[in-house]
């Protein structure tokens, strides 16, 4: 069966790849900055956003007998006092407020994010990747839900739009663990050492929660470059007829 050329063109989009960890406060803020830039962009229908898995601390135990708070976790990891850790997070809270996010880090529960990433990988196959990221970010930073708890993961999976069977598939089928590790390995091969990391058109990268204008400019520049390489995709369903060109030819 032959595919209509216009149908092929309409499915081709510029790729925007985003590596993030749902435990990363700047990833949620960066998501909001990117969304603000997208709101000013006229060609949203020609973008394909692909969320990629990343783990900031894979050494966190999958099962934790005693819940660990964010302030205590950072204090122990960096070898600083609890008060110093708490003070460091004041800046994060302030940045979150600027984009309309009310972080509740005092109730956030540190957990290994691998299982959550497995669910996100499954959600991506159903075009629910962005929804999954949003739900997990909100669960961790705002609602203080324990993402190391399987029952909690199931509840969030259902909120995303997955069934019980699909969630269990994500958590037990090693294909989804492989996809998580594949994203992490890809980031390592690209030299990505921290998140969020945004890759536009597989060429231009943005590291961190940069200002909205940086996202807007990079998005526009990347799209212009992509459009030059795919000139026929600028206008869909073009019907050819008699035209005149600037050089004086009319036919």
C-alpha positions, -999 to 999 in steps of 0.1 A, spaced: 0 0 0 15 33 -11 14 63 13 3 96 0 32 121 0 12 147 18 4 123 46 41 115 50 50 152 51 23 159 77 38 133 101 73 147 99 80 170 128 110 187 144 121 167 174 125 182 209 141 158 233 140 165 270 160 146 296 147 149 331 143 133 365 111 137 384 131 143 416 148 173 399 133 207 410 148 226 381 133 201 357 98 211 367 107 247 365 124 242 331 93 225 319 73 256 327 98 279 310 97 257 279 59 257 279 59 295 281 82 297 251 60 272 232 30 295 239 47 322 218 56 298 190 34 296 159 43 261 147 35 238 177 18 213 153 52 207 138 70 197 170 75 162 184 83 164 221 101 132 234 106 129 272 138 110 282 146 93 314 175 104 337 184 95 373 202 120 395 209 94 422 204 58 412 220 48 445 189 56 464 175 22 476 144 9 457 129 1 491 134 24 520 122 13 554 123 48 568 111 77 546 137 104 540 130 141 536 146 163 510 164 185 534 179 156 553 188 138 521 207 168 507 224 174 540 237 139 542 247 138 505 266 171 506 279 167 541 263 200 553 240 208 582 202 204 580 198 242 583 222 248 554 203 223 533 170 241 542 185 275 533 197 261 499 162 252 490 148 287 496 162 297 462 145 267 446 112 276 462 115 312 450 122 301 414 93 277 415 69 305 427 80 327 397 65 301 373 34 294 394 46 263 412 41 260 450 68 235 460 62 218 494 97 205 499 92 201 536 68 171 529 86 157 498 97 121 502 130 111 486 127 79 465 144 60 438 128 73 406 134 42 384 100 27 388 83 60 380 104 62 348 93 27 338 57 40 339 66 71 320 82 50 293 50 30 290 29 62 289 50 75 260 39 46 239 3 59 244 12 95 237 9 103 274 45 112 281 40 148 289 9 141 311 30 114 329 58 139 336 34 165 349 17 141 372 49 127 387 64 162 391 32 174 409 31 143 431 66 147 442 71 184 446 37 196 455 17 168 470 46 150 489 36 115 476 60 87 481 71 75 447 89 46 462 56 31 472 41 7 446 5 15 456 12 52 451 27 45 417 -4 26 407 -26 55 418 -6 80 398 -5 56 368 -43 56 368 -45 94 371 -23 95 339 -48 74 321 -33 39 323 -51 7 334 -40 -16 362 -28 -41 337 -8 -15 318 8 -2 350 18 -38 360 32 -43 326 53 -12 329 66 -23 363 73 -59 355 82 -61 318 120 -56 315 116 -39 281 106 -7 300 136 -10 323 157 -13 292 141 18 277 149 38 309 185 26 308 187 33 271 178 70 277 203 73 305 231 57 283 222 81 255 225 111 278 259 98 289 271 93 253 260 129 245 279 143 274 248 153 294 259 155 330 228 172 345 192 178 339 170 193 326 186 191 292 167 201 261 179 190 226 163 207 196 165 191 162 192 168 175 216 198 172 211 226 196 210 220 234 199 239 264 212 228 298 192 238 329 161 259 335 172 288 313 151 320 309 120 318 287 136 340 260 165 316 256 141 288 250 121 309 225 152 319 205 166 284 204 133 270 194 129 295 166 165 291 154 162 253 154 129 253 136 142 277 109 171 254 104 149 224 103 125 241 78 154 249 55 163 212 54 126 203 49 113 231 27 82 212 15 70 209 51 65 246 56 31 244 39 9 213 39 -13 202 11 2 226 -14 -18 227 -47 3 237 -77 -10 259 -105 1 288 -127 23 312 -109 47 341 -114 80 343 -97 102 373 -86 126 367 -115 98 374 -140 89 339 -151 52 332 -154 40 297 -162 
